Amino acid sequence: AMQGAHAQIALASAGAAAGPWIDLGDAVIHAPTASFSTLAPRALRAVAPSSGYVRVRWSGWIDAPAPGTYTLALSVSGGPTQSALLTVDGMAQPIASAQRACGWMGMCSLPTSTAAGVVALAQGWHIVQVEIVAPVPAGAGEQAADVTIYARAPNSDTPAVLVPSWPTRGARGV
């Protein structure tokens, strides 16, 4: 189970470090994917320049039903995306890092980029963070980058899509 909690953005130039994070507050997401446009809809265009890149950070929770080695995967598709990183429990190194080269007209080298990694998790709740670097959407009709997080539990052959959902206020310190 995935609990969606928070979204932030920071302005960035391609390949450069992001500026200060702008807190967008709680992001209500009830969908099988965490979309760039869902993470920062009108709020993004209010603070971002009309062109350039933006770095979006989304945090949520994953409930590990049993201790063990989990495989987590990050799939990026849809609109142009330079990179996406997946980290768990504040680890310095990302579990997965997906890259796509996209041209100035939005044409990407790959329709979908997927990366996976393994992590040992104790039973219980763990914080998951996705960080995306993508061009600022030019308008409401422009396709946004779409991110899907998958998890495969120990002793399971089938990965499951983690579905972001709204957490209960006060639960797990959220």
C-alpha positions in Angstrom: 0.0 0.0 0.0 1.2 3.5 -0.8 0.2 6.7 1.0 0.8 9.9 -0.9 1.7 12.8 1.3 3.6 15.8 0.0 4.9 17.6 -3.1 7.6 20.2 -3.5 9.2 21.9 -6.5 12.4 23.7 -7.1 13.5 25.6 -10.2 16.5 24.2 -12.0 18.4 24.5 -15.2 19.2 21.4 -17.1 21.8 19.4 -15.3 22.2 22.1 -12.6 21.5 22.0 -8.9 18.0 23.1 -8.0 17.2 26.3 -6.3 15.4 26.4 -2.9 12.4 24.1 -2.6 8.9 25.6 -2.8 6.5 23.7 -0.6 3.2 22.8 -2.4 1.8 21.2 0.7 -0.2 18.0 0.7 -0.9 16.5 -2.8 -4.2 14.7 -3.1 -3.6 11.9 -5.6 -6.0 9.0 -6.1 -4.5 7.4 -9.3 -2.3 4.5 -10.3 0.4 7.0 -11.2 2.0 10.1 -9.7 1.9 12.5 -12.7 4.0 15.6 -13.0 0.9 17.6 -13.8 -1.0 16.1 -10.8 2.0 16.9 -8.5 2.1 20.6 -9.5 -0.9 21.7 -11.5 -1.7 25.4 -11.5 0.7 26.0 -8.6 3.7 25.1 -10.8 2.9 27.7 -13.5 2.4 30.4 -10.8 6.0 30.1 -9.6 7.9 28.6 -12.5 9.3 30.5 -15.4 7.6 30.1 -18.8 10.4 27.9 -20.0 13.3 25.9 -18.6 13.4 23.0 -16.2 11.8 22.3 -12.9 12.7 19.7 -10.2 9.7 18.1 -8.5 9.9 16.1 -5.3 7.1 13.9 -4.2 7.1 12.0 -0.9 4.9 9.2 0.2 4.8 6.0 2.4 5.0 2.3 1.6 3.9 -0.4 4.0 6.2 -3.4 3.9 4.0 -6.3 5.1 7.0 -8.5 6.0 10.8 -7.9 6.4 13.0 -8.8 3.4 14.5 -7.7 0.2 12.1 -5.7 -2.0 12.6 -4.8 -5.7 11.4 -1.3 -6.4 11.1 0.1 -10.0 10.4 3.5 -11.4 8.9 3.9 -14.8 8.8 7.3 -16.6 6.7 7.9 -19.7 4.4 10.6 -21.1 5.8 14.1 -21.5 9.5 15.1 -21.6 11.5 14.1 -18.6 15.3 14.5 -18.1 15.6 12.2 -15.1 13.7 10.6 -12.2 15.2 9.2 -8.9 13.6 6.9 -6.3 14.9 6.9 -2.8 13.7 5.1 0.4 13.9 6.2 4.0 16.2 9.2 3.2 19.1 7.0 1.8 21.8 9.1 0.1 21.9 6.8 -2.9 18.8 6.3 -5.0 17.3 2.8 -5.3 16.5 3.5 -9.0 17.4 6.2 -11.5 15.6 6.5 -14.9 17.0 8.8 -17.6 15.4 10.0 -20.9 16.9 12.3 -23.5 14.2 14.7 -24.8 14.7 17.3 -27.5 13.4 20.9 -27.4 10.2 19.8 -29.3 9.4 17.2 -26.7 10.5 14.2 -28.7 12.1 11.7 -26.4 14.7 9.0 -27.2 12.6 6.4 -25.4 8.8 6.3 -25.0 9.3 4.8 -21.5 12.4 4.6 -19.3 12.3 2.1 -16.4 14.9 1.5 -13.7 14.9 -0.9 -10.7 16.8 -1.6 -7.6 16.6 -3.7 -4.5 16.4 -2.6 -0.9 16.2 -4.5 2.4 13.1 -3.3 4.4 12.0 -4.0 7.9 8.3 -4.7 8.4 6.2 -1.5 8.6 6.1 2.0 7.1 8.9 3.5 5.0 9.1 6.9 3.3 9.5 6.8 -0.5 10.6 9.9 -2.4 10.5 10.5 -6.2 12.4 13.4 -7.7 11.8 14.4 -11.3 13.6 16.9 -13.5 11.5 17.9 -16.4 10.8 20.9 -18.6 8.1 23.3 -17.3 4.8 22.5 -19.0 4.1 25.2 -21.6 0.3 25.1 -21.1 -2.6 23.2 -19.7 -2.8 21.0 -22.8 0.8 19.8 -22.8 1.3 16.2 -21.9 3.0 15.9 -18.5 5.6 13.3 -17.4 4.0 10.3 -15.9 5.7 8.3 -13.2 4.7 4.8 -12.0 6.3 3.1 -9.0 6.3 -0.7 -8.8 7.3 -3.0 -5.9 7.9 -6.7 -5.8 7.8 -8.2 -2.3 10.1 -11.0 -1.2 9.1 -14.4 -2.5 6.8 -12.8 -5.1 7.1 -13.2 -8.8 4.8 -10.4 -9.7 5.5 -6.7 -9.2 2.5 -4.5 -8.0 1.9 -0.9 -8.9 2.1 1.3 -5.8 -1.0 3.5 -5.8 -0.7 6.9 -4.1 -3.6 7.7 -1.9 -4.4 10.3 0.7 -3.1 9.5 4.2 -5.1 9.9 7.4 -4.2 13.0 9.2 -2.0 12.3 12.2 -1.2 8.7 11.0 2.5 7.8 11.2 3.4 11.4 12.1 2.1 12.8 8.8 
